[in-house]
Amino acid sequence: MMRYKEEKEVKKEAFRKYLESSGVLDSLTKVLVSLYEQNDKPSSALEFIQQKLGGPSVSDYEKLQAEKSDLQIKYNELLAKHQETLRELNGVKSLHSRNSSKDDADRETLEAEHSTLVPPHH
């Protein structure tokens, strides 16, 4: 049982050192001191901390989510329009290809008929 507690303490100390070396403890301490020194405490301590750490406020986050949703809808609409335009373009290309092939075949038939009807010039 004693070994388990020692392992747990070692893990806690390693985690504390990690937080300290990465600057997390310093940043959190500064934010908490800033909150402590506020004469008029904010209604949401959590939102205050988030804002001081550089994160968006709850209202900013909600606005960003709504904007993201609107942009996703617009993207989906534009993608569908793009795909429809590609289908139309492929249809036009296919029609053009068929007409071009038909024109080539008609031209070859006319040339063959013409060559059999008109004697070669010497």
C-alpha positions in Angstrom: 0.0 0.0 0.0 2.9 2.3 0.8 4.4 1.8 -2.7 1.1 2.9 -4.3 1.1 6.2 -2.4 4.8 6.8 -3.3 4.0 6.1 -7.0 1.1 8.5 -6.9 3.2 11.2 -5.3 5.9 10.8 -7.9 3.3 11.1 -10.6 1.9 14.3 -9.0 5.4 15.8 -8.7 6.2 15.0 -12.3 2.9 16.6 -13.5 3.6 19.7 -11.3 7.0 20.0 -12.9 5.5 19.6 -16.3 3.0 22.4 -15.7 5.7 24.6 -14.2 8.2 24.1 -17.1 5.5 24.7 -19.8 4.4 28.0 -18.2 0.9 26.8 -17.3 1.4 27.5 -13.5 2.7 31.0 -14.1 -0.2 31.8 -16.5 -2.9 30.4 -14.2 -1.4 32.2 -11.2 -1.4 35.6 -13.0 -5.0 35.1 -14.1 -6.1 34.1 -10.6 -4.3 37.0 -9.1 -6.0 39.3 -11.6 -9.4 37.9 -10.7 -8.6 38.3 -7.0 -7.6 41.9 -7.5 -10.9 42.8 -9.3 -12.9 45.1 -7.1 -16.1 44.2 -8.9 -16.0 40.4 -9.4 -17.3 39.2 -12.8 -20.5 37.3 -12.8 -18.7 34.4 -14.4 -15.3 33.6 -13.0 -14.8 30.9 -15.6 -15.6 33.2 -18.5 -13.2 35.8 -17.0 -10.4 33.2 -16.8 -11.1 31.9 -20.4 -11.0 35.5 -21.7 -7.7 36.3 -19.8 -6.1 33.1 -21.2 -7.0 34.2 -24.7 -10.0 32.1 -25.4 -13.3 33.4 -26.9 -16.1 34.4 -24.6 -19.2 32.2 -24.5 -21.0 34.8 -26.7 -18.1 35.0 -29.1 -18.0 31.2 -29.3 -21.7 31.1 -30.0 -21.3 33.7 -32.7 -18.5 31.8 -34.3 -20.5 28.6 -34.2 -23.5 30.3 -36.0 -21.1 31.8 -38.6 -19.6 28.4 -39.2 -23.0 26.9 -39.6 -24.0 29.7 -42.1 -20.8 29.2 -44.1 -21.2 25.4 -44.2 -24.7 25.9 -45.7 -23.3 28.3 -48.3 -20.5 25.9 -49.1 -22.9 23.0 -49.6 -25.0 25.2 -51.9 -22.0 26.3 -53.9 -20.7 22.7 -54.1 -24.1 21.5 -55.4 -24.2 24.3 -58.0 -20.6 23.5 -59.0 -21.5 19.8 -59.5 -24.5 20.7 -61.6 -22.4 23.0 -63.7 -19.9 20.2 -64.3 -22.7 17.9 -65.3 -24.0 20.5 -67.8 -20.5 21.1 -69.2 -20.0 17.3 -69.6 -23.3 17.1 -71.4 -22.3 20.0 -73.8 -18.9 18.3 -74.4 -20.6 15.0 -75.1 -23.0 16.6 -77.5 -20.2 18.5 -79.2 -18.2 15.3 -79.5 -21.1 13.4 -81.1 -21.8 16.3 -83.5 -18.2 16.5 -84.4 -18.0 12.8 -85.0 -21.1 12.9 -87.2 -19.7 15.9 -89.1 -16.5 14.0 -89.7 -18.4 10.9 -90.9 -20.6 13.1 -93.2 -17.4 14.8 -94.5 -15.7 11.5 -95.2 -18.9 10.2 -97.0 -19.1 13.3 -99.2 -15.4 13.1 -100.0 -15.7 9.4 -100.9 -18.7 10.1 -103.1 -17.0 13.1 -104.7 -13.9 11.1 -105.5 -15.9 8.4 -107.2 -17.9 11.0 -109.3 -15.2 13.4 -110.3 -12.3 12.0 -112.2 -8.9 13.1 -110.9 -7.3 16.2 -112.6 -4.1 15.6 -114.6 
